[in-house]
Amino acid sequence: MPLSKNLDYEIISIHRDKLPHTIAARTKRVYDVVSGVYPLSTFFFHSRAHKEALRMSGIRDGMRVLEVATGSGEMFQRLVNANQGGETVGLDLSPKMAARTLQHARKSYPAAMTHCHAVDARYLPFRDDTFDAVVCCYLLELLSMDDIKLALREFHRVLRPDGSFTLVLIGQNVGTFNKIYRLAGSVAPAFWGRQVDERVPQWMQSCKFRVTAQREVRQAFYPSRVVTATK
Ligand SMILES: C[S@@+](CC[C@H](N)C(=O)[O-])C[C@H]1O[C@@H](n2cnc3c(N)ncnc32)[C@H](O)[C@@H]1O
């Protein structure tokens, strides 16, 4: 493609994207504020996809597992439960979410090795090839296109060769839901972001992940997509 056409395409896609820049400072504030009530949203909309993601992830006891963007820690509890003899690390941009996640995990599984930190997913403070498995649920909707690719490259970097990556996205396969989500995202972009499900599996491949399975999950009217990949 000639350079000018390439540029046109980039400009058009940036223009169409409802989140041209990651608004991390606002996202951090919003999720800090809602950290106390967020478990309700997980219970009603995310728990079925979490369960399926754990099943598809291939995570076994004794692994080094990283969960990126733990939220209030419901998936983290599942991961620690499955990995009580291993090491489970969580991170979230919101310090309150990270603190809450760690507090609950240590209360439920005092003997398990668990750590949680307030960290931005775009810059992971771990060496290359550190983890056997990386899990990330409902984060990419909140990052700009460039930052999604940055974060995916970071997930790939910290995962060991042949390690497993499990991603949960908000599904884009229900028309009415998409309309409601677009409206919600335009009112509160720092909380809702925008849907990216249709584009991400392709970006995963361009970040050198090998996509191994994809599954759609519905909980009430809320659609999710679980994608698994290996490094
Ligand atoms: C929609 S919630 C999902 C929470 C949880 N993963 C779940 O499945 O319920 C998004 C989470 O991503 C966190 N987050 C947003 N931007 C982030 C970033 N750049 N790095 C790390 N976490 C981020 C938010 O603080 C929030 O807890």
The ligand as a Tripos MOL2 file, in Angstrom:
@<TRIPOS>MOLECULE
LIG
   27    29     1     0     0
SMALL
NO_CHARGES

@<TRIPOS>ATOM
      1 C1        -13.5060   -3.5990   33.9900 C.3       1 LIG1
      2 S1        -12.4550   -3.8320   35.3820 S.3       1 LIG1
      3 C2        -12.1550   -5.5820   35.3190 C.3       1 LIG1
      4 C3        -11.7380   -6.1430   36.6390 C.3       1 LIG1
      5 C4        -11.5180   -7.6650   36.6880 C.3       1 LIG1
      6 N1        -10.4330   -8.0630   35.8110 N.3       1 LIG1
      7 C5        -12.7640   -8.4500   36.3500 C.2       1 LIG1
      8 O1        -12.6800   -9.3660   35.5210 O.co2     1 LIG1
      9 O2        -13.8170   -8.2000   36.9270 O.co2     1 LIG1
     10 C6        -10.9580   -3.1510   34.7790 C.3       1 LIG1
     11 C7         -9.8210   -3.1030   35.7980 C.3       1 LIG1
     12 O3         -8.6350   -2.7190   35.0840 O.3       1 LIG1
     13 C8         -7.8920   -1.8280   35.8790 C.3       1 LIG1
     14 N2         -7.0510   -1.0530   34.9710 N.ar      1 LIG1
     15 C9         -7.4240   -0.0860   34.1220 C.ar      1 LIG1
     16 N3         -6.3690    0.3730   33.4370 N.ar      1 LIG1
     17 C10        -5.2980   -0.3320   33.8530 C.ar      1 LIG1
     18 C11        -3.9220   -0.3300   33.5190 C.ar      1 LIG1
     19 N4         -3.4370    0.5050   32.6180 N.pl3     1 LIG1
     20 N5         -3.1030   -1.1910   34.1680 N.ar      1 LIG1
     21 C12        -3.5900   -2.0500   35.1080 C.ar      1 LIG1
     22 N6         -4.8870   -2.1030   35.4590 N.ar      1 LIG1
     23 C13        -5.7420   -1.2530   34.8390 C.ar      1 LIG1
     24 C14        -8.9520   -1.0110   36.6070 C.3       1 LIG1
     25 O4         -8.4310   -0.3780   37.7530 O.3       1 LIG1
     26 C15       -10.0120   -2.0790   36.9120 C.3       1 LIG1
     27 O5         -9.7980   -2.6620   38.1580 O.3       1 LIG1
@<TRIPOS>BOND
     1     1     2 1
     2     2     3 1
     3     2    10 1
     4     3     4 1
     5     4     5 1
     6     5     6 1
     7     5     7 1
     8     7     8 2
     9     7     9 1
    10    10    11 1
    11    11    12 1
    12    11    26 1
    13    12    13 1
    14    13    14 1
    15    13    24 1
    16    14    15 ar
    17    14    23 ar
    18    15    16 ar
    19    16    17 ar
    20    17    18 ar
    21    17    23 ar
    22    18    19 1
    23    18    20 ar
    24    20    21 ar
    25    21    22 ar
    26    22    23 ar
    27    24    25 1
    28    24    26 1
    29    26    27 1
@<TRIPOS>SUBSTRUCTURE
     1 LIG1         1 GROUP 0 **** ****
